[in-house]
Amino acid sequence: MAKTIWAYDPTHSEIGFKVKHMMFTNVSGNFSAFNAMVETESEDFQNAAVQFSADVASVSTGNEQRDGHLKGADFFDAENHPKMSFASTAFRKSGDGNYELEGNLTLRGVTQPVKLAVEYGGQAKDPWGNLKAGFSVNGKINRKDFGLNWNAALEAGGVLVSDEVKIHAELQFVKQA
């Protein structure tokens, strides 16, 4: 089978994250400017190549002051490291409609291997005849592995921001002719 390129549909895709604040509540955020592409040689996406990049300055948590802090040198350092990227090294079935996605995530100039769980939602043609495929992606990283070390100790113990960051994406791709 020839290689097939699937481009992401920006109007039906989102990438977000959650991190614990003060050890007991989650703060959610997302990136509004990103790009993703899948290249495959099989109908079931087995061994597909996945690429992703995001403009870290597009981070939004619903709080302008916090977003500014995230874009600054304490976290993403958007001025010196404007993009984060991911390139797959493996994409394999782990069950009916489920895949394991492994690859290298580069954030703040640091590249680390990550493993993500992918749920394949299926394929369908939209009203304009475009073949689309949908995926839900979940995983977690340790932000300190990427040099995002800023934190503050709490008076009662613990820290302001957890090290673990949960990642969630809903991605819809369009098969390219």
N, C-alpha and C positions, 0 to 999 in steps of 0.2 A: 504494500500500500504506500502511496506517495505521502509525503509529509503534509499535514494540514495545520494551518495557523488559525488560532482562535484569538480574536482581539476582545478585550474587555469592553463591556457596555457601561459607560460612566453614569448613565441615568438609572441603572439598576444594580449598582455595585457600591459597597461601602467597606471601609476598613476601620476598625476601632480597637480600643484597649480599655482595660480596667486595672486600677491599682488601689490598694488599700490606703486609706488616709487615717492617721491616728490609730491604726491597728483594728478599727472596727467598722468602717464604712468604705464603700467603693466609690471612687471618682472615675467617671467615664470620659473618654475623649475619642476623637477621630481625626483622620487626615482627609481633607477635601480635594487635594491635588495629588493624584497618583496614577500609575499606569500598570497594566498587567497584560501578559501574553502567555498563551499556552501553545506549544508545538507538539503534535502527536503523529504517530504512524499507525495507531490502532483505533478502532471504533470505541473501545471501552476506556481509552485514555491511559491504559497501562504503559508505564515508562515514559510518560509525557515529560517534556521539558517546560518548566514554569519559570517565568521571570516577573519580577515586581520591582517597582521603585516608587518612592513617595517624596514629595517636597515637604521636609520637616517643618518649614515655616507655615504650612497649611494646617498645623495642629489646632484643634479647637476642643475646649472642655466646657464651654459655656461661661467662662470667667476670663475676661480680658487680662486682668493682672496675672492670673495663674498661667495663661497662655504665653504671655510675655516672658515669664520666668522659665517656662519649658523651652522656649526658643533660644534663650540665653545660654551663656557658658556653663552654668550649673547643670544643665541637662543636655538638650540636643545640639547646642552650639551651632545654630543654623547659619550663622555668618561664615564659619569656617568649614562646616560639613552640611551643605544644603540638602543633600539627598540621603535617604536610606534605601538600601536595595537588598533584594533576595534573588538568588539563583539556585534552582534545584539541582540536587545530585542524585536523587532517587524519587520515584513516584510509583508506588506499587500497591496493588489491591491487598486489603487486610480483611475483607469480608464482603458481603453483598452490599454494593453501593458505598463501601468505605475504603479509604486509601490512607496510606502513610506517606507524607511528603517530607523529605529531608532535603536540606540545602544549607547554603551559607548566607547568613544575614549580616549585612554591613551597616553599622550604625555608629556615627561619630568617628568614622575612620577605623573602627575595629570590626573585624570579621570573625564570626563564631558560627559553628554548626548548630542548627536547630532542627527539631522534629515537630511536625504539625499533623493533626488529625483532619482528614478531609472527608466530608460527606457529599457524595455525588447525587444531585437532585434529579438528574435526567436531562433529556433534550426535547425540544418542541420547536415547531416553526411559529414565528410571530405572524400577525395579520398581514405583514408586508413580504412574507416568504423567506425571511431570514431564519436560518437554523441557529438556535441558541442552546446553551448548556449552562446549568447552574451548579454552584458548589458552595458549601459552608465550610469554613476553615477555622479551626480552634487550636490554641496552643498556649504555651507560656514561656517566658524567658526571665532570666535574672538580669535586671538592668545594670547591675554593677559589672557584669561580664563585658559590657560595652562602654565602660568608663562613665556611666551616669551615677556618680557616687554621692551627690549632694543629699544631705538629710539633716534632721534636727532631732535631738533627744527630747523626749517628753518628761515633764516633771514627775509624773506617776510611773515612769518606766516605759520602755518601748521607744519607737521612733515615729516620726511624722509620716514618712512615706515608706511603704514596704518595698523590699527588693524584688519581689515577684510581680511581673506584669502579665496579665492575661490578654491574649490577642484573639480577636474574633473578626472574621471577614465574611461577607455575603457577596459572592462574585457571579456575575452573569457574563458569559462570553458569546460572541457572534462568530460563526464559522466564516472565514474569508474565502472568496472565490479563487 
